[in-house]
Amino acid sequence: MTDEKNNNPRSQSSLTAFPEPKQLREQAEQMAKDIPLPDLGTMTQEEIQQRLHELRVKQIEAELQNEQLRTRLEERDDRAELFGIVTENMLDMVALTDMEGHFIFAGKSHEILGYETDFLIGKNVMDFVHPEDLLRIREEFGESVASGHPRRVEYRYRCKDGNHIWLETIGNFIKDKNGIPQKIVFSSRNITERKRAEEELYKSEAMTQALLNGIPESAFLIESDGDIIAANTTVAQRLNCPIGELIGSNIFTRVSNGVAEFRRKFLDQVLQTGEPVQFEDVRLDRDIENPESIQFLIRMVK
């Protein structure tokens, strides 16, 4: 387990103490005593002037270096502050980890889990993955690290209260100048509501299919324009077409133009009145010598 303070950028910045000017002065004087002074009495005027010139150059060089350092520190502070502002105001949860998945930084949005962000520092992202998803996510993580390519995954994550929420996460690598991954930035989004909606839709579709399959005659569920939403197994068998291929196709394209026009007017009647319509037509296009009489019932589903 990684030490929390060593991995927390905020902790690192708070531990960095710069000496006071008085302390710097005392250190400089002590160091100066250890430097042997030149014997000016043995030096020519030109040598003394050259010595002074070199000292002035070194002083200016040090001042320039200090100015560059101050500028870089200010830029670093500005970027760190900007990064903090951005991550704390994002709806997505942004985290920085090492290559083993230990939290180095966790954005404020992680509080949706119920944990303080400092609590997460040093812990591994896998510590909170639902047991049923853990093996799959570990494999995805390992393959992503090995290949150096980001992966997008969906899984359940444990909150402080013991409940789980669904997250969609993508990880991107921070690489050094040689292109070697050093850290991982994870961006996670709470997709619990979407998952619930998908589950409800699945249940609804399964129930609809079960109801349709319970009807012994051909049964369709269509949109107002005739596009097929669902069909029962009887339809699939009579048309010799898998249900999956029927879904999305238009019911009127499966008959001749005349038959389609005849049936469409009854559908329009149902859409206008909201009342069911029962009718009969004769399919002359199937067998001219033995026309087939078909009973139809169109009912609106609200």
C-alpha positions in Angstrom: 0.0 0.0 0.0 1.4 3.4 -0.9 1.9 6.0 1.8 -1.0 8.4 1.6 0.9 11.6 2.3 3.6 10.8 -0.3 0.9 10.4 -3.0 -1.3 13.4 -2.2 -0.3 16.5 -4.2 -1.9 18.7 -1.7 0.1 17.0 1.1 3.3 17.4 -0.9 2.7 21.1 -1.4 2.0 21.6 2.3 5.2 19.8 3.3 7.4 21.9 1.0 8.9 24.6 3.3 11.0 27.4 1.8 13.7 29.0 4.1 13.2 32.6 5.2 15.5 35.3 3.7 17.5 35.6 7.0 18.2 31.9 6.9 19.3 32.1 3.3 21.7 34.9 4.2 23.2 32.9 7.1 23.6 29.9 4.9 25.3 32.0 2.2 27.7 33.6 4.7 28.7 30.2 6.0 29.3 28.9 2.5 31.3 32.0 1.7 33.7 31.3 4.6 34.6 28.0 3.1 35.6 29.5 -0.2 39.2 30.7 -0.3 39.7 34.4 -1.3 42.1 35.3 -4.0 45.3 37.2 -3.0 44.5 40.6 -4.5 48.0 41.8 -3.6 49.5 39.4 -6.2 47.0 40.2 -8.9 47.3 42.9 -11.6 44.6 45.5 -12.0 43.4 43.8 -15.2 43.1 40.4 -13.3 41.1 42.1 -10.5 38.8 43.7 -13.1 38.4 40.4 -14.9 37.6 38.7 -11.5 35.0 41.3 -10.7 33.5 40.9 -14.2 33.2 37.1 -13.7 31.5 37.6 -10.3 29.0 40.1 -11.9 28.3 37.6 -14.7 27.7 34.8 -12.2 25.4 37.0 -10.1 23.3 38.0 -13.1 23.2 34.4 -14.3 21.9 33.3 -10.8 19.3 36.1 -10.9 18.1 35.0 -14.3 17.9 31.4 -13.2 16.0 32.4 -10.1 13.6 34.5 -12.2 13.0 31.5 -14.5 12.4 29.3 -11.5 9.9 31.7 -10.0 8.1 31.9 -13.4 7.9 28.1 -13.6 6.7 27.8 -10.1 4.0 30.4 -10.7 2.9 28.6 -13.9 2.9 25.3 -12.0 0.8 26.8 -9.2 -1.6 28.4 -11.8 -2.0 25.0 -13.6 -2.4 23.1 -10.4 -5.1 25.6 -9.2 -6.8 25.5 -12.7 -6.7 21.7 -12.6 -8.3 21.8 -9.1 -11.0 24.2 -10.2 -11.8 22.1 -13.3 -11.9 18.8 -11.6 -13.9 20.1 -8.6 -16.6 21.5 -10.9 -16.9 18.5 -13.3 -19.8 16.1 -13.1 -17.5 13.3 -14.1 -15.2 11.9 -11.5 -11.6 12.5 -12.4 -8.8 10.6 -10.7 -5.0 10.2 -11.0 -3.4 6.9 -10.2 -0.1 5.1 -10.4 0.4 2.3 -12.9 -0.9 -0.2 -10.3 -4.2 1.7 -9.8 -3.5 3.4 -6.5 -5.2 6.8 -6.1 -2.8 9.8 -6.2 -5.5 12.3 -6.7 -9.3 12.2 -6.5 -11.6 15.0 -7.7 -14.3 16.4 -5.5 -17.0 14.6 -7.6 -15.9 11.4 -5.9 -17.8 12.5 -2.9 -20.9 11.0 -4.6 -19.5 7.7 -3.3 -19.8 9.0 0.2 -16.1 9.0 0.9 -13.9 12.0 1.7 -11.4 12.4 -1.2 -8.4 12.2 1.1 -9.7 8.8 2.3 -9.3 7.4 -1.3 -5.6 8.5 -1.6 -3.3 5.5 -1.5 -6.1 3.0 -1.9 -6.5 0.9 -5.1 -9.3 1.5 -7.5 -10.0 -2.2 -7.5 -10.8 -2.1 -3.7 -14.3 -0.8 -4.5 -15.3 -2.8 -7.6 -18.3 -5.1 -7.1 -17.1 -8.7 -6.6 -19.1 -9.9 -9.6 -17.4 -7.4 -11.9 -13.9 -7.6 -10.3 -12.3 -10.3 -12.4 -13.5 -8.8 -15.7 -12.3 -5.3 -14.7 -8.9 -6.6 -13.5 -8.5 -8.3 -16.9 -9.5 -5.1 -18.8 -7.1 -3.1 -16.6 -4.2 -5.5 -17.2 -4.8 -5.6 -20.9 -5.0 -1.8 -21.1 -1.7 -1.3 -19.2 0.0 -4.0 -21.3 -1.1 -2.4 -24.6 -0.9 1.2 -23.6 -4.3 1.8 -25.1 -7.3 3.2 -23.1 -10.4 1.1 -22.4 -14.0 2.1 -21.7 -15.7 -0.2 -19.2 -19.0 -0.3 -17.3 -19.1 -1.8 -13.8 -20.5 -1.4 -10.3 -18.6 0.5 -7.6 -19.1 0.4 -3.8 -20.2 3.5 -1.9 -19.5 4.2 1.7 -23.0 3.0 2.7 -22.4 -0.4 1.1 -24.6 0.2 -1.9 -23.2 0.1 -5.4 -23.6 2.5 -8.4 -22.9 1.9 -12.0 -19.9 3.7 -13.5 -18.6 4.1 -17.0 -14.9 4.7 -16.9 -12.1 5.4 -19.4 -8.5 5.6 -18.5 -5.8 7.5 -20.4 -2.1 7.3 -19.8 0.3 10.1 -18.9 3.6 9.2 -20.6 7.2 10.5 -20.1 9.3 12.0 -22.8 10.2 8.6 -24.0 6.6 7.6 -24.4 6.5 5.2 -21.4 3.3 5.4 -19.3 3.9 6.7 -15.8 0.4 7.4 -14.5 -3.2 7.0 -15.4 -6.0 9.6 -15.5 -9.4 8.0 -15.0 -12.6 9.7 -16.0 -15.8 8.1 -14.6 -19.4 8.9 -15.0 -22.4 7.7 -12.9 -24.6 5.7 -15.3 -26.9 4.2 -12.7 -30.1 5.8 -14.0 -29.2 4.7 -17.5 -28.7 1.1 -16.4 -32.0 1.2 -14.6 -33.8 2.5 -17.6 -32.1 -0.2 -19.8 -33.2 -2.9 -17.3 -36.8 -1.6 -17.3 -36.8 -1.5 -21.1 -35.5 -5.0 -21.2 -38.2 -6.2 -18.8 -40.9 -4.3 -20.8 -39.7 -5.8 -24.1 -39.5 -9.3 -22.6 -43.0 -8.9 -21.2 -44.4 -7.6 -24.5 -42.7 -10.5 -26.4 -44.2 -13.0 -23.9 -47.7 -11.5 -24.3 -47.4 -11.6 -28.1 -46.1 -15.2 -28.1 -49.2 -16.2 -26.0 -51.4 -15.2 -28.9 -52.0 -18.2 -31.2 -52.6 -16.1 -34.3 -50.2 -13.7 -36.0 -49.6 -10.6 -33.9 -47.6 -7.4 -34.5 -46.8 -4.3 -32.5 -46.2 -1.5 -34.9 -45.5 2.3 -34.9 -48.1 4.7 -36.4 -46.1 4.6 -39.7 -46.2 0.8 -39.9 -42.7 0.1 -38.6 -42.6 -3.2 -36.7 -41.6 -3.0 -33.0 -42.4 -6.6 -32.0 -43.8 -9.7 -33.5 -44.7 -13.1 -32.2 -43.4 -16.5 -33.2 -46.5 -17.3 -35.2 -45.7 -14.4 -37.6 -42.1 -15.5 -37.9 -43.1 -19.0 -38.8 -45.8 -18.0 -41.3 -43.5 -15.5 -43.0 -40.5 -17.8 -42.7 -38.5 -14.9 -41.3 -36.7 -14.5 -37.9 -38.2 -12.1 -35.5 -35.0 -10.1 -35.4 -35.2 -9.4 -39.1 -38.9 -8.3 -38.8 -38.1 -5.8 -36.1 -37.5 -2.4 -37.8 -39.0 -3.3 -41.1 -42.3 -1.9 -42.3 -45.4 -4.0 -42.3 -46.7 -2.5 -45.5 -43.6 -3.3 -47.6 -44.3 -7.0 -47.1 -47.5 -6.9 -49.2 -48.5 -5.6 -52.6 -49.3 -1.9 -53.0 -53.0 -2.6 -53.3 -53.2 -4.6 -50.2 -51.0 -2.1 -48.3 -53.2 0.8 -49.3 -56.4 -1.2 -48.3 -55.0 -2.0 -44.8 -53.4 1.4 -44.3 -56.8 3.2 -44.3 -57.9 1.0 -41.4 -54.8 1.9 -39.5 -55.4 5.6 -40.1 -59.0 5.2 -38.8 -57.7 3.7 -35.6 -55.1 6.6 -35.2 -57.9 9.2 -35.8 -60.6 7.7 -33.5 -58.5 5.8 -31.0 -61.0 2.9 -31.3 -60.2 -0.6 -32.4 -61.2 -1.7 -36.0 -61.8 -5.2 -37.2 -61.9 -6.0 -40.9 -61.4 -8.8 -43.4 -59.5 -8.8 -46.7 -58.8 -11.4 -49.3 -55.1 -12.1 -50.2 -55.3 -12.6 -54.0 -51.6 -12.3 -54.3 -50.9 -15.6 -52.4 -53.0 -18.0 -54.5 -55.2 -16.8 -57.3 -57.3 -20.0 -57.5 -57.7 -20.2 -53.7 -57.8 -16.8 -52.3 -57.2 -16.5 -48.5 -59.6 -14.6 -46.3 -57.9 -13.0 -43.4 -59.4 -11.4 -40.3 -57.7 -8.4 -38.9 -58.0 -6.5 -35.6 -56.1 -3.2 -35.1 -56.0 -1.8 -31.6 -54.2 1.2 -30.3 -51.8 0.7 -27.4 -51.6 3.7 -25.1 
